[in-house]
Amino acid sequence: MIPAGSVFAFLAEHREALFPGSMFADMYPSRNGRPSMPPQVLAAAVVLQSLHGLSDVDTVQQLRCDLRWKAACGLGLHDTAFDPSLLAYFRRRLQRSPDPNRLFARVKEVVAATGVLRGRQRRALDSTVLDDAVATQDTVTQLIAAIRRVIRDVPDAERTAAAWCTAHDYTDPGKPRIAWSDEAARTALVDALVTDALNLLGRLPERPLDEKAADAVGLLALVAGQDVEVADGSDGRDGRWRIARGTARDRIVSTVDPEARHIHKNRTRHQEGFRAHAAFEPETGLLTEVALTAGTGADNHEAAVAQDLLADETGTLTVLGDTAYGTGDLREALEDDGHTLIIKPPPLRQAVPGGFTGDDFHVDTHAGTVTCPAGHTKPLGRPDAKGARAAQFKKLCTDCPLRDRCTRSKTGRAFQVHAHYDRLKAARDQAADPDWQAEYRRWRPPVERAIAWLTAQANRRVPYRGVLRNDTWLHNRAAALNLRRLINLGLTRTRHTWTITPTTT
């Protein structure tokens, strides 16, 4: 009754071999009894849950009512499965274990055993933004929530708040009762809430705090300072707090999930949540590695995560990526490892629309000189902290006939030379080669299909809070997608060996 060639049928036959009980032994070290449900059954349930994008409650409902799920997880016809909280308990043990992504690692072992990637050395890289699981909060809501958390989690904070926090009744679950259409009322409320937060932080009893209380205090300090500034007097409110003009870098968007961030996928599209990264083998359609990070910060940029995505690869690769992966540092690291790069270089910017680009200047990094389109040559200055150098053409621009195509600066052109200028220039020249372009157009686009698989069935929104929980979820989903793909390719097990036996039609 279960369709042959489906994930259900495969798990029903090979569940114990795919997820043997021994691979979870370290998660259940106590010898006092045994788990209420075998971990290999829970692992199969988590794989199916990740594949279909279901909640814990819906997953258990499927296990109770769907014959396919029962067979896949080894439950009998009349088994009523288990309480949904057992799935959360299993995931929590996974996350706290030395290997929280072991389901994905196990499927990778199966991939290696089949040899399906042997000789396929292309890896396409890409990332996407995943929406967070909570509602984004405005400044007022965040301040109130953070103050409530300190009152709840810090000993004796309630007494301090009763004496010094008067802007709002923090026992009231609703928002302050003001005329929200009145700008003056909103501004006065923000000033009062920030004052309450500072009064509370400054008058807490001096005593050691546990982790929960320390996190609450730190979060309030961040929230109280990220969105506000002291008025400069231009609006008649000198010395009072107001909403800052601009957005703080690495801004917290919700006190419910402090690790979620405001992320710009490009200049016009932004979301609140996390960033998912993936390395993909385009011929077989398998995800070779995934990672989930907070959306902002240099350590979470695509180019910074790319090396980790490729860290477990053996041999030399052809690495394909868009301009986000075109940084000089990443190119240097991958080339030093012997990889071939088919990575689109960042576009050159024009100081004047329709004017000259950086490639219209002749740069000789060895001689330390730059020659402008008008033929003037200037030496490069000393490198700054990032290794960049500049050539100053200032006075030469005064009467230059090409000035209108070169710069808008009143003092003349200052030409910046990147620390990896020669490497990036070579990449731009390489990208103009028709063979390079054909390789990129053929093998880079399939990674978009992998991203679509990851986010399908409402999986654009992460199901949990925090980087660690959602990173484990992303690895579990990638494991389920890889398993489905392997089954479609003809995965089977014969004589204790995983093999690919292509199906014929």
N, C-alpha and C positions, 0 to 999 in steps of 0.2 A: 504493500500500500504506500510505501515511501518511494518517491521518484529516484531511480538509479542515477548516480552521478551528481547528486545533491550533497550539500554540506551535512544535512541530516543523516543521509545514508552512510556517508563516510565516517562520521563520528560514531554512529551506531556500531560500525564494524571495527573501527580502529581507535576508538577513544582511549582505551587502556594503553595502547602502544604509543599514541601521540602524547598523552599526558599521564605517564605512570605515577603512581602514588609516591614513589621514591623522590621525585623532583620537588615535592612539597614537604619533605621530612623536616627541614629546618624551620618551617613555619609552625610546626606543632611539636615542639621539643618535649613537652610534658609526657610522662609515662602513666599519668593518672587518667586512665580511660582513653578514649579515642574521639576524633571529631564526630559531631552529631551527623554530619553528612560527608562522605568521602571527598577530599579536595579535588580529585580528578573529575567528579561529577560537577562540582561547582565551577571548575575551570571550563568544562564544556558549556555550561550554562552561561558563563561570562562571555565566551567567544560568540555564542549565538546572540546574546544580548547586545554585544558590541556591533555585530554584523547587521542587526535589524534596528538598532537605535532605540531600544525600549527602556523604560524605567524598571526599577526593581519589582514594583507591583505588577506591571504588565508582563514581565519575564516569568514570574511565578505563575501568573494566570495562564500563560502559554504552556508551561510545564504541567499544569493541572488538566488542561482541556485539549491540547493538541497532540495527536499521536506521534507526529514527526519529532516534536521536542522530547516526548517521553522516550522514544527509541534512541534518539541521539544522546541523551543523558543517562540512559540505562534505568529508567524508572518503569515500574510495572503499570498495567492498565488502570488499576485502582489506587495507585499512589497519589496522595494529595500534595506532593512536593514538600515545600518547607516554608517557613516564614520569610518574607522578603528581607528582613533585617540580617539574615544569614549571608546574603550577597554582600551587603555593606561590611559585615564582619570579615568576610574572606578578602575583600579588596583592601581593607585596612591592614590586615596581616601581610598582604602582598606589598603594600606601600612601605611598611616598616621593616621589611625583610632586606637582607643584603642585595637581593636581586629583584627589585619591584617589577621589572619588565621581562620576567622569565617566560611568559607565554609567547611574547614576540620572539625572544631568543630561541625558544624551542622550535618555533616554526622556521626560523632561520637555519637551524640545524637540519631540519627536513629538507629545506631548499638546497643546502650544501650537499646532503647525502644523495639527492637525485642528480646532481651535476648539471642542473638546468641552466645555471649561469656560467658554466665553464666556457671560456673563450668569448664571453660577452662582456666587454670591458667598457661599455659606455654607461655613464651615470648622468642623468639629468637632475638638476637641482631646482627647487622652487619653494615658495612659502605662501601662506594665506593667513588672513586674519580670522580668528574665531570669536564670535560674540560671547560675552561673559554670561554667567547663569543668573545674575542678579540685575536689578534695576539700577541705572545710573542715578546718582543723587546730586542735587544742587548743593550750593554752599551752605544754605540754612539747614537743610536736612542732614548733611554730614556733620555739622557742628553739634546739632542736638543729639544725634546718634552717638557721637564720640563722647560727649559729656555724660550721657546716660551710661555708656559702657564703663567709664571711670567710676561713676557712682556705684555701679553694680559690682565691679570686680576689685576695687581697691579698698582695703580696710579703712574704716573711719572717713572715707571720702563723702559719704552721705551727710555726715554732720557738717563738714566744711561747705558742701554745696548748699545746705539749708541756710547757712549764714551769709554766703557770698554770691550765690548764683540766683539772680532775681529776674532775668530777662524772660524766663519761661518756666512754666510748671513742668519739670522734667519727669514727673510721674504721669503726666497726661500723654497718652499714645499719639495724639493728633498733632497737627502743626499749629504754630502760634496763631491766635485769632487777631489778625490785623487786616487792614484793607490792602490786599496784595496788588491792587491796581494803583496804589498811592506810592510813588517812588520815594518820597520822604519817609514814609512809614517803613518801607523795606530797608532803606539805608540805616534808619535808627535801630531796627531790629538786628541787622548784621553787626553794627557797632556794639550793641548790648550783648549779643551772643559771644563775640570775640572777647569782650571784657570778662564775661563769666568764665570762659575757658582759661584765660590767663590768671584770673583770681583763683580758680580751682587748682591749676598747675602750681602756682606759687605758694599755696597754703596747705598742700598735702602734708601729712605727718612724715617726718624724716625717719624712715624705717626701711629695711630691706624688703623688696617686692618679689613675689614669685613670678614665673614667666607670664602667666595670664595677666596679672596686674601690670607688669612692666610693659607688655604689649599695648594695653589699653592707654596707659599714660603716653607712650611714644606715639600712638596713633592720634591722640588728641593734639599733641604738640605739632604734628605734621599738618593736620587738618586746619588747625587754628592759624597757620601761617601761609598755607599754599595759595589761597585765593584772595587774600586781603592785603591792604597796604594802608599806611597812615596818610590821611588827606593832606595835600600840600598847601591848603588854604585858598586855592583858586576858586573853589566852590563855596567858600565861607565856612568850611567845616575843618579848619586846621586842628590837627591833633587827634581826630576821631578816625575810627576804622571804617574803611569802605571796600567794596569789591575792587580787586586789582584790575588795572587795564592791561590785559594780556593774560596768557595762560602759563602757569608755572610748569617748568620742565619736570617730567616724570610725575605728573599730577595723579593723585589717588582719585578715582572716580566713584568709589563706593566704600563705606566703612564696613559693609557686609562682606565684601571680598577685597581687602586692601591690596591684593597682588594684581588685580585687573588694572589695565591702563588704557588711556586714550591713544589710539594708534592711527597713523596716517598710512594707508596703503599707497596712495599717491597724493598729488596736490589737491585733488577734488573729492576724494573719498576717504572718510574716516569712520572708525568704529571703536567701541569700547570692549576690551577683552584681552586676548592673548594671540601670540603668533605661532602657527604650526609650520614646521620645516620638514621637508621630505627629500630623500634621494631615491631615484626611480630608475630601474633598468627598462628602457623603452621597448625592447624586442619581446621580452616575456611578460611585461606588465606587472612586475613585482616591485614592491617597495623594499629597498635594501636597508633603509634606516629612516627613522622619524624622530622628531624632538619637538617639545612645546616649551616656549619661553615666555617671560613677560614681554610686552610689546615694545618697550622703550629701553634706551641705554645702549652703549657701544657693544657690550657683551652679548646683546640679544639681536644685533643686526644680522641679516642673512649671511654676509661675508664672514662674520665672526663664528657663526654656528656651522658653516659649511665644512670646516676641517674636522669637526667632531662627527659629522654625517659620514665622512669618508675614512675615518680613523681605522676601522676594522677591515678595510679592503686590502686585498693582496695583489701584487703586481701593479703595473702602470695602467692608468685609466684615460679615457677621453671624457673630460668633464664638460658638460653643457649647462649654461646658465644665462639668465638675462642680465641686464646692467647692474642689478643689485649685487651681483657677485663679481663685478668687474673692478674691484679695488686693487690697488697696487700691492698691498700687503698679502691678500689672498693669492694673487697671481704669483708672487714670489714664493710663497709657501708651497703651492701646488707644483710649480715648475721645479722647485728643489727636490720634490718627491718623485720627479720624473713623469708627471702626468702631462697629457696633451690638453690644451685649453681651447674649447669652442665656447667662449664666454663673450657675450656682446659687450663692447666697451661703452662706457658712459658717453653720451653725446657732448660735443663741445658747445660751450655757450658763447654767444656773441655779446660783447660789451655794448654794441649798437645794433639794433635790429637790421638785418641785411648787410652788416659790416663784416669785418675780419674775424676769423676764429684763431685759436691758438696755433693751428697748423699753418697759418699764413706767416708766422714768425719762424725764423730759422734758429733753432736752439742747439748749441754745442755744449753739452754738459761737461765734457772732458776739458775743453778750453775755458769753460765758465763764461760763455758769452751768449748774447741774444741779438739777432739782427731783425729789425722791424721791416714791414712791407715797403717802407720808404728807403731802405738801405742803410739806416743808422744802426751802429753796433754799440752795445753797452755791456759792461761786465755784470755778472751775477754777484749779488751780495752774499753775506754770510747766512748759513742756514738757520732757520728758526727752530723752535722746540720740536716740530714735526719733520724737520729736514727740508722744508721748502725754502727756496731762494727767490729773490726778486731782482729784476733789472729795471732801473729807473730811467725813463725816457723824458722826464718832466719838461725841461726847457726846450728839448728838441721838438716838442709837439706844438710849440707856440705858433710858428708860421708854416707848419707842415700842411701840404695840400690834401693829404689823406686823413687829416684829423677827424673829420665828420664821420668817417667809416671805421674809426679806430677806438675813440674814447669820448665820453661825455664829461670826464673830470675836468674841472677848471684848471687844475695844476698839471695836467698831462697824464700820460699812460704809465702805469707801473705794472710790468708783466711778471706774473707769478709762475714759477717753475716748480712743479710737484717733485717730491723726493723720488718718486718712481716714474719720472717723466719719460725716460727712454723706454721703459717697459710698457707704459700705456700708449706711447706713440707707436711702438711696434704692433700692439694689439689693434689699434685703429687701422694701420696699414694692412694687417692680416685680414681684418673684417671686410675689406674691400675686394678680396679675392673671391671670384665666383664659386670656386670649389668650397671655400670656407662657408659661404652663404648657403650653398646647397646642403652641406652637412648640417648646418644649424637648422634650416627649415625642415629637414627630414626628421631629425632625432630630438630636437628640443620640444616641439609642441606636444608630444605624447604625455609629458609630465602634467600638463593641464588636465588630462583624463584622470590621472592619479589623484589630483587635488579634488576633482569633481566626485570621485569615489569616496574620498575621506569625508566630504561635507554633505553627501547625499542623505536623504531620509531625515531631514531636520537636524543633521549633525553639524551644521554650521554653528549652532549654539552649544557650548560645552555643558555637560551635565552637572559639574561639581564646582566647588570653589577652590581657588589656589592653584599654583603651578604644579606642585607635586601630584595631587590627585588627578588633575587633567592630563598631565604627562603620561601617567600610567594608563588612563583611559585611551589616549591617542595611540599608545603602543598596542593596547589590546585590540583596538579597532583595526590597526594596520595588520596585526596578526590574523584577524578574522578575514580581512580582505585578501591577504596573501594565501590563506588556506583555500578560500573559494577559488582564487585564480589557479592554484596548483591543481585542484580537483578538476577544473575545466580543462587544464592541460593534460590530464590523464594520470593524476597521482594515485598510486596504489602501493600496497606492501606485499612483497613476495619473499618468502624465506628470510624473514626478519630484516629485509632491506627495503628502503623507500626508493621507488622508481617512478619514472614518467613513462606511461604507455599511451601514446597518442591514440585517441579514439578515431574510428573511421566511420564515415556516414555513407 
